[in-house]
Amino acid sequence: MASIPSAENLNVSIPDGHFTAIIGPNGCGKSTLLRTLSRLMSPVHGHVWLDGEHIQHYASKEVARRIGLLAQNATTPGDITVQELVARGRYPHQPLFTRWRKEDEDAVAGAMRATGITHLATQSVDTLSGGQRQRAWIAMVLAQETSIMLLDEPTTWLDISHQIDLLELLSELNREKGYTLAAVLHDLNQACRYATHLIALREGKIVAEGAPKEIVTADLIEKIYGLRCTIIDDPIAGTPLVVPLGRPK
């Protein structure tokens, strides 16, 4: 479990074994929170704790063996194949001057299998569709064999079909593989349907956190986004469905 208090008196935990969605308006600190939890940024005040230990006490490779991060707008390092990209995820597990091992090969193959991209192994990443490319990046993170995966706006730039496909994959990794996931999501209804835990932010502060059914109300949505709405049950999933009414006149 990772947690961070900050100058804004922010104290948040990512619960083990859950799919956590971080929601809130643009500029409220969602991506900053995720980057701080992964140690890409350091809090001005306070600390980040990983499994009860100050994250700064871990070596960089040890952090990478515990936390996988899919950054926003990840850029492919040159013209490489899908398999070569996924293999980059093995870096934290490779000792200095050690050759590629069978366990590395197995991890890469397993990650591509889990994300359904084995048939794309020899294809250039640059030729993939948006959905395929996101799956390749997730496979790279899976190849790290971490227990925690952080994803910064993983559905951005994907059409609705690829968004649902990706969220179904993440939900499956959480339910069936036991991954602890935390993702920044902009679509409230997708967050409610696929996440088991929500963290709602506004202006760098937590407004609410908990299971979608427990915290998502019309009052909460208006408080966070200034948007009037009504909440009904999703007819398919039974989760909260936000129906906008428009802004106050």
Buried (B, 14 or more C-beta within 10 A) or exposed (E): EBBBBBEBEBEBBBBEBBBBBBBBBEEBBBBBBBBBBBBEBEBEEBEBBBEEEEBEEBEEEBBBBBBBBBBBEBEBEEEBBBBBBBBBBBEBBEEEEEEEEEEBEEBBBBBBEBBEBBEBBEBBBEEBEBBBBBBBBBBBBBBBBBBBBBBBBBBBEBEEEBBBBBBEBBBEBBEEEEBBBBBBBBBBBBBBBBBBBBBBBBEBBBBBBEBBEEBBBBEBBBBBBEBBBEBEEBEEEEBBBBEEEEEEE
